[in-house]
Structures are given as structure tokens and as C-alpha cells.
């Protein structure tokens, strides 16, 4: 990783803490995430990084970069219209990493948010097709909303033998009640993007991956049913992985619409997946005293419980995120299959 040199420029206390935490982070990654390979597998991840802009401590960018570098391809939601934060992480990742990002989504629901694909060019190549999803008039989401609150973003890539088009979303949240208008729109948005991409996959006979923040409540909820009814497959290894810090919500998902050849990428028994819980080693609950001076003005006059709550549920989520990165390992080397087909 080329980013270690900037650590030297950190002030001594932060430098020591950053090095200690990076070592813990790297050890956790080695234990929980498969090692990146040269050509056999693709480590694919999705991560909603809360209000991802230049609003973090210097050390936080190092932690974000270390986690992203554990994978080959990461879809990121909630990138700010100001790309300074993203550019900072990209500079730490090094020259082999590239990104493609959308324009900022305007409007109160969009919040000026962008979505991005980050990928290591040593493993993944861009196939020169990218665009934001705009539905035709006859495919509008519902009677009140023609388009998505935040425009889904898709692009075409190749990793090894595997060619795929990937679409990232940040689905409308609204109210949480099952009978609320907000929930209805959430479900309608999931159904609309799933059905639209299913048609494209069938028409093109190509592999589609749909991933991002769907704001899915749990694996049995109407929101998950909407995704699966559209024909997208969510592997069991991903369905049961909560992706919020409280480990109670299943907001983020990775789903597949694959051709017969594409079905080889994922083994239902052997393929690995997970949600990486960075708070076990970075900005832990017990680290409150190390960081409290950074938000002392926000908790002035608060009792101990309120201070802890602010640190755990607000401050550190704006340093890292309130979502965990969700990842999956895919097989992308089909050389043996190809040779056996030529000469059975």
C-alpha cells in the first residue's frame, strides 16, 4: 500500500494511534476476508460511507483506504458533491486504483449525493459503458414518482473471464412503517430497478449485479421480497448479514441476474461472503476518551450516557460510516472449463 508515507506527516499522538489501529485492522482483514488473488477470484463489495466528503480526521481516511484495499471492486454510496474526501482516499490507494462517479443528485431526497465505483485496474477493466438509470414514461415508479429519488448508476466491467454490468442504488427510505407512503415508495423503487434490469439482462443475455443500500429491513421483509420477486438472486451467505452498526438491519445487499455461464461465479456451498465490522478495531466504544476532545462542544452539559450515545451513533459514523461494507468472493477464472470444452 503506497499510503503509508503520509502517516509520517501526522502529529505524533495521531500517528501512533493510526499505526496501532491499522495493524489491528490489517490483522482482522486477514482473518475474516479472503486474500486477494491475481486472477482466480474477484472480491466485490458495497459500502454506504456516510456523507463521504472532506469532513473527517486525517486518520479516518487511512482506515477507509485500508478497508477498501482489501477488495478488488467497491461500490460506494453517499459520496458528496464535493469530491475532496473521495480524492483523498484515492490518493492513499495508489495509482492502480481508479473510480467512476455520477453527477450529484439534486433535490431534497437526493441530497446532492453521488455514487461511485472504485476498482483496482490490476484486476478489473472498465468496458467503456456507463450511465445513470432513467425510466421511460411507461415504466414510472408509481403515480406520484416518475424517477428514483437517487438515480441508480450502472457500468460495464470485466474481471478475468467474467463480464458483467453492475448497478448501484441508494433506495428511498421514507417512513419505516409497513403501511406508510414512504415504505410504499421504497418497495416500488426496489421493484422498478429490479424489473428494469431483469429485462435488460434477458434482452442482452448478459450478467447483471445489483447492489447497494436498499434500506431492506430484514430478510423476510417486504423490501427483500420486492428484490427477489424481480428475479434477482441473493445468496444465502449474504441474506443473513446485518450491515448497520447495531447489527439489526439488512439495509445493504448484493444480488445477481446471471446467464448460464455466469452462474459459475458463485458456489452456493463454498463461496464466502460477509459484513466487515470495523468497529471491533477502529473507533471502538472503549476509544471514546481518545476522541472526545473532537466533539466536546457537541456534548457540553450532557450526561455520560448521552455522551456515549453521541460518540457511538453520530460522531464516529461521520468519521467512518453507520454502515458496514458487505462483500462477496466470486470465481472469475474459467480456463480449465474452456480447455475441457475444446477437448473433452
LUMFISE-129211 format. One record per residue (C-alpha): residue number from 1; residue in three letters; z, x, y. Coordinates in Angstrom, 1 decimal, decimal comma, always signed. Layout:
BEGIN
+-----+---------+--------+--------+--------+
| num | residuo |     c3 |     c1 |     c2 |
+-----+---------+--------+--------+--------+
| NUM |     ALA |      Z |      X |      Y |
...
+-----+---------+--------+--------+--------+
//
This chain:
BEGIN
+-----+---------+--------+--------+--------+
| num | residuo |     c3 |     c1 |     c2 |
+-----+---------+--------+--------+--------+
|   1 |     UNK |   +0,0 |   +0,0 |   +0,0 |
|   2 |     UNK |   -1,0 |   +1,6 |   +3,3 |
|   3 |     UNK |   +1,5 |   -0,3 |   +5,3 |
|   4 |     UNK |   +4,5 |   +1,9 |   +4,6 |
|   5 |     UNK |   +3,8 |   +4,3 |   +7,5 |
|   6 |     UNK |   +4,6 |   +1,6 |  +10,2 |
|   7 |     UNK |   +8,1 |   +1,3 |   +8,7 |
|   8 |     UNK |   +8,8 |   +4,7 |  +10,3 |
|   9 |     UNK |   +8,4 |   +3,1 |  +13,7 |
|  10 |     UNK |  +11,2 |   +0,5 |  +13,1 |
|  11 |     UNK |  +14,6 |   +1,1 |  +14,7 |
|  12 |     UNK |  +16,9 |   +2,8 |  +12,2 |
|  13 |     UNK |  +19,0 |   -0,2 |  +11,1 |
|  14 |     UNK |  +16,0 |   -2,5 |  +10,6 |
|  15 |     UNK |  +14,1 |   +0,4 |   +8,9 |
|  16 |     UNK |  +16,9 |   +0,9 |   +6,3 |
|  17 |     UNK |  +17,2 |   -2,8 |   +5,7 |
|  18 |     UNK |  +13,4 |   -3,2 |   +5,3 |
|  19 |     UNK |  +13,1 |   -0,4 |   +2,8 |
|  20 |     UNK |  +16,0 |   -1,7 |   +0,8 |
|  21 |     UNK |  +14,6 |   -5,2 |   +0,7 |
|  22 |     UNK |  +11,1 |   -4,0 |   -0,1 |
|  23 |     UNK |  +12,4 |   -2,1 |   -3,1 |
|  24 |     UNK |  +14,2 |   -5,3 |   -4,3 |
|  25 |     UNK |  +11,1 |   -7,4 |   -3,6 |
|  26 |     UNK |   +8,8 |   -5,0 |   -5,5 |
|  27 |     UNK |  +11,2 |   -5,0 |   -8,5 |
|  28 |     UNK |  +11,2 |   -8,8 |   -8,5 |
|  29 |     UNK |   +7,4 |   -8,9 |   -8,3 |
|  30 |     UNK |   +7,1 |   -6,5 |  -11,3 |
|  31 |     UNK |   +9,5 |   -8,6 |  -13,3 |
|  32 |     UNK |   +8,0 |  -12,1 |  -12,5 |
|  33 |     UNK |   +4,3 |  -11,7 |  -11,6 |
|  34 |     UNK |   +1,7 |  -10,2 |  -14,0 |
|  35 |     UNK |   +0,4 |   -6,8 |  -12,9 |
|  36 |     UNK |   -3,0 |   -6,9 |  -11,1 |
|  37 |     UNK |   -5,8 |   -5,7 |  -13,3 |
|  38 |     UNK |   -9,1 |   -4,0 |  -12,4 |
|  39 |     UNK |  -11,4 |   -6,7 |  -13,9 |
|  40 |     UNK |   -9,7 |   -8,7 |  -16,6 |
|  41 |     UNK |   -7,7 |  -11,3 |  -14,6 |
|  42 |     UNK |   -7,5 |  -12,9 |  -11,2 |
|  43 |     UNK |   -4,1 |  -13,6 |   -9,7 |
|  44 |     UNK |   -4,7 |  -16,7 |   -7,5 |
|  45 |     UNK |   -2,0 |  -18,0 |   -5,1 |
|  46 |     UNK |   -1,5 |  -20,6 |   -2,4 |
|  47 |     UNK |   +1,2 |  -20,3 |   +0,3 |
|  48 |     UNK |   +2,1 |  -22,5 |   +3,2 |
|  49 |     UNK |   +3,5 |  -19,9 |   +5,7 |
|  50 |     UNK |   +5,5 |  -21,9 |   +8,3 |
|  51 |     UNK |   +3,9 |  -21,7 |  +11,7 |
|  52 |     UNK |   +2,3 |  -18,4 |  +10,9 |
|  53 |     UNK |   +1,9 |  -16,5 |  +14,2 |
|  54 |     UNK |   +3,4 |  -13,6 |  +16,1 |
|  55 |     UNK |   +6,9 |  -15,1 |  +16,2 |
|  56 |     UNK |   +8,7 |  -13,0 |  +13,6 |
|  57 |     UNK |  +10,8 |   -9,9 |  +13,3 |
|  58 |     UNK |   +8,9 |   -6,7 |  +12,5 |
|  59 |     UNK |  +10,4 |   -6,5 |   +9,1 |
|  60 |     UNK |   +9,2 |  -10,0 |   +8,2 |
|  61 |     UNK |   +5,5 |   -9,0 |   +8,3 |
|  62 |     UNK |   +6,3 |   -6,3 |   +5,7 |
|  63 |     UNK |   +7,8 |   -8,8 |   +3,4 |
|  64 |     UNK |   +4,9 |  -11,2 |   +3,8 |
|  65 |     UNK |   +2,4 |   -8,4 |   +3,2 |
|  66 |     UNK |   +4,2 |   -7,2 |   +0,1 |
|  67 |     UNK |   +4,2 |  -10,7 |   -1,5 |
|  68 |     UNK |   +0,5 |  -11,3 |   -0,6 |
|  69 |     UNK |   -0,5 |   -7,9 |   -2,1 |
|  70 |     UNK |   +1,0 |   -9,0 |   -5,4 |
|  71 |     UNK |   -2,1 |  -11,2 |   -5,8 |
|  72 |     UNK |   -5,9 |  -10,9 |   -5,6 |
|  73 |     UNK |   -6,6 |  -14,0 |   -3,6 |
|  74 |     UNK |   -4,2 |  -16,2 |   -1,4 |
|  75 |     UNK |   -5,0 |  -19,4 |   +0,3 |
|  76 |     UNK |   -2,8 |  -19,8 |   +3,4 |
|  77 |     UNK |   -1,9 |  -22,9 |   +5,3 |
|  78 |     UNK |   -0,3 |  -23,3 |   +8,7 |
|  79 |     UNK |   -2,0 |  -20,3 |  +10,3 |
|  80 |     UNK |   -1,6 |  -20,6 |  +14,1 |
|  81 |     UNK |   -4,5 |  -20,9 |  +16,5 |
|  82 |     UNK |   -3,1 |  -17,5 |  +17,8 |
|  83 |     UNK |   -4,2 |  -15,2 |  +15,0 |
|  84 |     UNK |   -1,9 |  -12,3 |  +16,0 |
|  85 |     UNK |   +0,5 |  -12,9 |  +13,1 |
|  86 |     UNK |   -2,3 |  -13,0 |  +10,6 |
|  87 |     UNK |   -3,9 |   -9,9 |  +12,0 |
|  88 |     UNK |   -0,6 |   -8,1 |  +11,8 |
|  89 |     UNK |   -0,3 |   -8,8 |   +8,1 |
|  90 |     UNK |   -3,9 |   -7,9 |   +7,5 |
|  91 |     UNK |   -3,4 |   -4,5 |   +9,1 |
|  92 |     UNK |   -0,5 |   -3,9 |   +6,7 |
|  93 |     UNK |   -2,5 |   -4,9 |   +3,7 |
|  94 |     UNK |   -5,2 |   -2,4 |   +4,3 |
|  95 |     UNK |   -9,0 |   -2,1 |   +4,6 |
|  96 |     UNK |   -9,8 |   -3,6 |   +1,2 |
|  97 |     UNK |   -8,4 |   -7,0 |   +2,3 |
|  98 |     UNK |  -10,5 |   -9,5 |   +4,2 |
|  99 |     UNK |  -10,0 |  -13,0 |   +5,4 |
| 100 |     UNK |  -11,9 |  -16,1 |   +6,3 |
| 101 |     UNK |  -10,3 |  -18,6 |   +8,6 |
| 102 |     UNK |  -11,1 |  -22,0 |  +10,1 |
| 103 |     UNK |  -11,1 |  -23,1 |  +13,6 |
| 104 |     UNK |   -7,9 |  -24,7 |  +14,8 |
| 105 |     UNK |   -7,5 |  -28,4 |  +14,1 |
| 106 |     UNK |   -6,9 |  -30,4 |  +17,3 |
| 107 |     UNK |   -4,8 |  -33,5 |  +17,7 |
| 108 |     UNK |   -1,1 |  -34,2 |  +17,2 |
| 109 |     UNK |   -1,4 |  -34,4 |  +13,4 |
| 110 |     UNK |   -3,4 |  -31,2 |  +13,2 |
| 111 |     UNK |   -1,1 |  -29,2 |  +15,4 |
| 112 |     UNK |   -3,6 |  -26,5 |  +16,2 |
| 113 |     UNK |   -3,3 |  -25,3 |  +12,6 |
| 114 |     UNK |   -5,9 |  -23,1 |  +10,9 |
| 115 |     UNK |   -6,3 |  -22,5 |   +7,1 |
| 116 |     UNK |   -7,3 |  -19,1 |   +5,7 |
| 117 |     UNK |   -8,4 |  -17,4 |   +2,5 |
| 118 |     UNK |   -7,1 |  -13,8 |   +2,1 |
| 119 |     UNK |   -8,7 |  -11,7 |   -0,6 |
| 120 |     UNK |   -8,9 |   -8,2 |   -1,9 |
| 121 |     UNK |  -12,6 |   -7,1 |   -1,9 |
| 122 |     UNK |  -11,9 |   -4,7 |   -4,8 |
| 123 |     UNK |  -11,6 |   -7,8 |   -7,0 |
| 124 |     UNK |  -13,2 |  -10,8 |   -5,1 |
| 125 |     UNK |  -16,5 |  -11,1 |   -3,3 |
| 126 |     UNK |  -17,5 |  -13,8 |   -0,8 |
| 127 |     UNK |  -20,7 |  -15,7 |   -1,8 |
| 128 |     UNK |  -21,7 |  -16,5 |   +1,8 |
| 129 |     UNK |  -20,9 |  -20,2 |   +1,7 |
| 130 |     UNK |  -18,1 |  -21,7 |   +3,8 |
| 131 |     UNK |  -17,3 |  -24,9 |   +5,7 |
| 132 |     UNK |  -14,8 |  -27,5 |   +6,7 |
| 133 |     UNK |  -14,9 |  -30,8 |   +4,9 |
| 134 |     UNK |  -16,2 |  -33,7 |   +7,0 |
| 135 |     UNK |  -16,6 |  -37,0 |   +5,1 |
| 136 |     UNK |  -19,7 |  -39,2 |   +5,6 |
| 137 |     UNK |  -19,0 |  -42,6 |   +7,2 |
| 138 |     UNK |  -19,2 |  -44,5 |   +3,8 |
| 139 |     UNK |  -16,5 |  -42,2 |   +2,3 |
| 140 |     UNK |  -13,9 |  -42,6 |   +5,0 |
| 141 |     UNK |  -10,2 |  -42,2 |   +4,0 |
| 142 |     UNK |   -9,1 |  -45,7 |   +4,9 |
| 143 |     UNK |   -9,6 |  -48,4 |   +7,5 |
| 144 |     UNK |   -7,6 |  -46,5 |  +10,1 |
| 145 |     UNK |   -8,6 |  -42,9 |   +9,5 |
| 146 |     UNK |  -12,2 |  -41,7 |   +9,1 |
| 147 |     UNK |  -11,3 |  -38,0 |   +8,7 |
| 148 |     UNK |   -8,4 |  -35,8 |   +7,5 |
| 149 |     UNK |   -5,5 |  -35,1 |   +9,8 |
| 150 |     UNK |   -6,1 |  -31,4 |   +9,0 |
| 151 |     UNK |   -9,6 |  -30,6 |   +7,9 |
| 152 |     UNK |   -9,9 |  -29,1 |   +4,4 |
| 153 |     UNK |  -11,6 |  -25,8 |   +4,1 |
| 154 |     UNK |  -13,8 |  -24,6 |   +1,3 |
| 155 |     UNK |  -15,7 |  -21,4 |   +0,5 |
| 156 |     UNK |  -17,6 |  -19,9 |   -2,4 |
| 157 |     UNK |  -16,4 |  -16,7 |   -4,2 |
| 158 |     UNK |  -16,9 |  -14,6 |   -7,3 |
| 159 |     UNK |  -14,3 |  -12,6 |   -9,3 |
| 160 |     UNK |  -15,7 |  -10,8 |  -12,3 |
| 161 |     UNK |  -17,7 |  -13,3 |  -14,3 |
| 162 |     UNK |  -16,1 |  -16,3 |  -12,7 |
| 163 |     UNK |  -18,0 |  -18,0 |   -9,8 |
| 164 |     UNK |  -16,0 |  -20,7 |   -8,0 |
| 165 |     UNK |  -15,8 |  -22,8 |   -4,9 |
| 166 |     UNK |  -12,3 |  -23,1 |   -3,6 |
| 167 |     UNK |  -10,9 |  -25,7 |   -1,2 |
| 168 |     UNK |   -7,5 |  -25,5 |   +0,5 |
| 169 |     UNK |   -5,8 |  -28,5 |   +2,1 |
| 170 |     UNK |   -2,7 |  -29,4 |   +4,1 |
| 171 |     UNK |   -2,4 |  -33,1 |   +3,4 |
| 172 |     UNK |   -0,9 |  -35,5 |   +6,0 |
| 173 |     UNK |   +2,9 |  -36,0 |   +5,5 |
| 174 |     UNK |   +3,9 |  -39,1 |   +7,5 |
| 175 |     UNK |   +6,9 |  -41,1 |   +6,3 |
| 176 |     UNK |   +8,4 |  -40,4 |   +2,8 |
| 177 |     UNK |   +8,9 |  -44,0 |   +1,6 |
| 178 |     UNK |   +6,5 |  -45,1 |   -1,1 |
| 179 |     UNK |   +5,6 |  -48,3 |   +0,9 |
| 180 |     UNK |   +5,2 |  -46,6 |   +4,3 |
| 181 |     UNK |   +1,9 |  -46,3 |   +6,1 |
| 182 |     UNK |   +2,4 |  -42,5 |   +6,2 |
| 183 |     UNK |   +2,7 |  -42,3 |   +2,4 |
| 184 |     UNK |   -0,4 |  -44,5 |   +2,0 |
| 185 |     UNK |   -2,4 |  -42,2 |   +4,2 |
| 186 |     UNK |   -1,0 |  -39,2 |   +2,3 |
| 187 |     UNK |   -2,2 |  -40,7 |   -1,0 |
| 188 |     UNK |   -5,5 |  -41,7 |   +0,5 |
| 189 |     UNK |   -6,2 |  -38,2 |   +1,7 |
| 190 |     UNK |   -5,5 |  -36,7 |   -1,7 |
| 191 |     UNK |   -7,7 |  -39,3 |   -3,4 |
| 192 |     UNK |  -10,5 |  -38,7 |   -0,9 |
| 193 |     UNK |  -10,7 |  -34,9 |   -1,2 |
| 194 |     UNK |  -10,3 |  -35,0 |   -5,0 |
| 195 |     UNK |  -13,0 |  -37,6 |   -5,5 |
| 196 |     UNK |  -15,4 |  -35,9 |   -3,0 |
| 197 |     UNK |  -15,0 |  -32,5 |   -4,7 |
| 198 |     UNK |  -15,4 |  -34,0 |   -8,1 |
| 199 |     UNK |  -18,8 |  -35,4 |   -7,2 |
| 200 |     UNK |  -19,9 |  -32,1 |   -5,8 |
| 201 |     UNK |  -18,7 |  -30,2 |   -8,9 |
| 202 |     UNK |  -20,7 |  -32,6 |  -11,2 |
| 203 |     UNK |  -23,8 |  -32,6 |   -9,0 |
| 204 |     UNK |  -23,8 |  -28,8 |   -8,7 |
| 205 |     UNK |  -22,5 |  -28,1 |  -12,2 |
| 206 |     UNK |  -20,1 |  -25,6 |  -10,7 |
| 207 |     UNK |  -16,4 |  -24,7 |  -10,8 |
| 208 |     UNK |  -14,1 |  -26,1 |   -8,1 |
| 209 |     UNK |  -10,5 |  -25,2 |   -7,4 |
| 210 |     UNK |   -8,4 |  -27,5 |   -5,1 |
| 211 |     UNK |   -5,2 |  -26,0 |   -3,9 |
| 212 |     UNK |   -2,7 |  -26,0 |   -1,0 |
| 213 |     UNK |   +0,0 |  -28,2 |   +0,4 |
| 214 |     UNK |   -0,5 |  -31,7 |   -0,9 |
| 215 |     UNK |   +3,0 |  -32,8 |   +0,0 |
| 216 |     UNK |   +3,5 |  -34,0 |   -3,5 |
| 217 |     UNK |   +7,0 |  -35,4 |   -4,1 |
| 218 |     UNK |   +7,3 |  -34,7 |   -7,9 |
| 219 |     UNK |   +5,0 |  -34,5 |  -11,0 |
| 220 |     UNK |   +5,4 |  -38,2 |  -11,7 |
| 221 |     UNK |   +4,9 |  -39,4 |   -8,1 |
| 222 |     UNK |   +2,0 |  -41,5 |   -6,8 |
| 223 |     UNK |   +0,8 |  -38,4 |   -4,9 |
| 224 |     UNK |   +0,4 |  -36,4 |   -8,1 |
| 225 |     UNK |   -1,2 |  -39,4 |   -9,8 |
| 226 |     UNK |   -3,8 |  -39,6 |   -6,9 |
| 227 |     UNK |   -4,7 |  -35,9 |   -7,5 |
| 228 |     UNK |   -5,1 |  -36,3 |  -11,3 |
| 229 |     UNK |   -6,9 |  -39,6 |  -11,1 |
| 230 |     UNK |   -9,6 |  -37,9 |   -9,1 |
| 231 |     UNK |  -10,4 |  -35,8 |  -12,2 |
| 232 |     UNK |   -8,7 |  -32,6 |  -11,2 |
| 233 |     UNK |   -6,6 |  -30,9 |  -13,9 |
| 234 |     UNK |   -3,2 |  -29,4 |  -13,0 |
| 235 |     UNK |   -2,0 |  -27,1 |  -15,8 |
| 236 |     UNK |   +1,5 |  -27,8 |  -17,2 |
| 237 |     UNK |   +2,6 |  -24,3 |  -16,1 |
| 238 |     UNK |   +2,1 |  -25,4 |  -12,5 |
| 239 |     UNK |   +3,2 |  -29,0 |  -12,6 |
| 240 |     UNK |   +6,9 |  -28,2 |  -13,1 |
| 241 |     UNK |   +7,3 |  -25,5 |  -10,4 |
| 242 |     UNK |   +9,1 |  -26,7 |   -7,3 |
| 243 |     UNK |   +7,8 |  -24,9 |   -4,2 |
| 244 |     UNK |  +10,4 |  -25,7 |   -1,5 |
| 245 |     UNK |  +13,4 |  -23,5 |   -0,9 |
| 246 |     UNK |  +15,7 |  -26,3 |   -2,1 |
| 247 |     UNK |  +13,8 |  -26,4 |   -5,4 |
| 248 |     UNK |  +13,5 |  -30,2 |   -5,3 |
| 249 |     UNK |   +9,9 |  -30,8 |   -4,1 |
| 250 |     UNK |   +6,5 |  -30,0 |   -5,6 |
| 251 |     UNK |   +4,5 |  -30,0 |   -2,4 |
| 252 |     UNK |   +2,1 |  -27,2 |   -3,4 |
| 253 |     UNK |   -0,4 |  -27,4 |   -6,3 |
| 254 |     UNK |   -3,4 |  -25,7 |   -7,8 |
| 255 |     UNK |   -5,9 |  -28,0 |   -9,6 |
| 256 |     UNK |   -9,2 |  -27,4 |  -11,4 |
| 257 |     UNK |  -12,5 |  -29,1 |  -11,9 |
| 258 |     UNK |  -14,3 |  -26,8 |  -14,2 |
| 259 |     UNK |  -17,6 |  -26,6 |  -16,1 |
| 260 |     UNK |  -17,6 |  -25,9 |  -19,9 |
| 261 |     UNK |  -18,0 |  -22,2 |  -19,2 |
| 262 |     UNK |  -15,3 |  -22,3 |  -16,5 |
| 263 |     UNK |  -12,8 |  -23,8 |  -18,9 |
| 264 |     UNK |  -12,4 |  -20,3 |  -20,4 |
| 265 |     UNK |  -10,5 |  -19,0 |  -17,4 |
| 266 |     UNK |   -7,2 |  -20,8 |  -18,3 |
| 267 |     UNK |   -5,4 |  -20,7 |  -21,6 |
| 268 |     UNK |   -3,2 |  -23,8 |  -21,9 |
| 269 |     UNK |   -0,7 |  -21,8 |  -24,0 |
| 270 |     UNK |   -0,9 |  -18,2 |  -22,8 |
| 271 |     UNK |   -1,8 |  -18,2 |  -19,2 |
| 272 |     UNK |   +1,0 |  -17,5 |  -16,8 |
| 273 |     UNK |   +2,0 |  -19,2 |  -13,5 |
| 274 |     UNK |   +5,0 |  -19,5 |  -11,2 |
| 275 |     UNK |   +6,5 |  -20,1 |   -7,8 |
| 276 |     UNK |   +7,8 |  -16,9 |   -6,4 |
| 277 |     UNK |  +11,4 |  -17,3 |   -5,0 |
| 278 |     UNK |  +11,5 |  -14,6 |   -2,3 |
| 279 |     UNK |  +14,9 |  -15,8 |   -1,0 |
| 280 |     UNK |  +16,5 |  -14,1 |   -4,1 |
| 281 |     UNK |  +15,9 |  -10,7 |   -2,4 |
| 282 |     UNK |  +14,7 |  -11,3 |   +1,1 |
| 283 |     UNK |  +16,8 |  -13,0 |   +3,8 |
| 284 |     UNK |  +19,2 |  -14,3 |   +1,2 |
| 285 |     UNK |  +22,0 |  -16,7 |   +2,0 |
| 286 |     UNK |  +24,5 |  -13,8 |   +1,9 |
| 287 |     UNK |  +22,5 |  -12,0 |   +4,6 |
| 288 |     UNK |  +23,5 |  -14,4 |   +7,4 |
| 289 |     UNK |  +25,7 |  -11,9 |   +9,1 |
| 290 |     UNK |  +22,8 |   -9,3 |   +9,3 |
| 291 |     UNK |  +20,6 |  -11,7 |  +11,3 |
| 292 |     UNK |  +23,0 |  -14,0 |  +13,2 |
| 293 |     UNK |  +22,6 |  -12,0 |  +16,4 |
| 294 |     UNK |  +18,9 |  -13,0 |  +16,5 |
| 295 |     UNK |  +19,8 |  -16,7 |  +16,9 |
| 296 |     UNK |  +23,3 |  -16,6 |  +18,4 |
| 297 |     UNK |  +22,2 |  -18,7 |  +21,4 |
| 298 |     UNK |  +20,9 |  -21,5 |  +19,0 |
| 299 |     UNK |  +24,2 |  -21,9 |  +17,2 |
| 300 |     UNK |  +26,6 |  -21,5 |  +20,1 |
| 301 |     UNK |  +29,5 |  -23,9 |  +19,7 |
| 302 |     UNK |  +28,5 |  -24,8 |  +16,1 |
| 303 |     UNK |  +30,9 |  -24,7 |  +13,2 |
| 304 |     UNK |  +30,5 |  -22,4 |  +10,2 |
| 305 |     UNK |  +28,7 |  -25,0 |   +8,1 |
| 306 |     UNK |  +26,2 |  -25,8 |  +10,9 |
| 307 |     UNK |  +25,5 |  -22,1 |  +11,4 |
| 308 |     UNK |  +24,8 |  -21,6 |   +7,7 |
| 309 |     UNK |  +22,5 |  -24,6 |   +7,7 |
| 310 |     UNK |  +20,6 |  -23,4 |  +10,7 |
| 311 |     UNK |  +20,1 |  -20,0 |   +9,2 |
| 312 |     UNK |  +19,0 |  -21,2 |   +5,8 |
| 313 |     UNK |  +16,9 |  -24,2 |   +6,7 |
| 314 |     UNK |  +15,5 |  -23,2 |  +10,1 |
| 315 |     UNK |  +15,7 |  -19,6 |  +11,2 |
| 316 |     UNK |  +14,7 |  -17,8 |   +8,0 |
| 317 |     UNK |  +12,0 |  -20,4 |   +7,3 |
| 318 |     UNK |  +10,3 |  -19,4 |  +10,5 |
| 319 |     UNK |  +10,6 |  -15,7 |   +9,5 |
| 320 |     UNK |   +9,2 |  -16,2 |   +6,0 |
| 321 |     UNK |   +8,5 |  -19,9 |   +5,1 |
| 322 |     UNK |  +10,0 |  -23,1 |   +3,9 |
| 323 |     UNK |   +7,5 |  -23,0 |   +1,0 |
| 324 |     UNK |   +7,3 |  -20,6 |   -1,9 |
| 325 |     UNK |   +4,0 |  -19,1 |   -2,9 |
| 326 |     UNK |   +2,6 |  -20,8 |   -6,0 |
| 327 |     UNK |   +0,4 |  -18,6 |   -8,3 |
| 328 |     UNK |   -1,6 |  -18,7 |  -11,5 |
| 329 |     UNK |   -3,2 |  -16,0 |  -13,6 |
| 330 |     UNK |   -6,9 |  -16,6 |  -14,6 |
| 331 |     UNK |   -9,1 |  -14,8 |  -17,1 |
| 332 |     UNK |  -12,4 |  -13,6 |  -15,5 |
| 333 |     UNK |  -13,8 |  -11,0 |  -17,9 |
| 334 |     UNK |  -16,2 |  -12,7 |  -20,5 |
| 335 |     UNK |  -18,1 |   -9,5 |  -21,5 |
| 336 |     UNK |  -17,2 |   -9,9 |  -25,2 |
| 337 |     UNK |  -18,3 |  -13,6 |  -25,2 |
| 338 |     UNK |  -21,6 |  -12,6 |  -23,6 |
| 339 |     UNK |  -22,3 |   -9,8 |  -26,1 |
| 340 |     UNK |  -21,5 |  -12,0 |  -29,1 |
| 341 |     UNK |  -23,8 |  -14,7 |  -27,7 |
| 342 |     UNK |  -26,7 |  -12,3 |  -27,6 |
| 343 |     UNK |  -26,0 |  -11,0 |  -31,2 |
| 344 |     UNK |  -23,7 |  -13,4 |  -33,1 |
+-----+---------+--------+--------+--------+
//
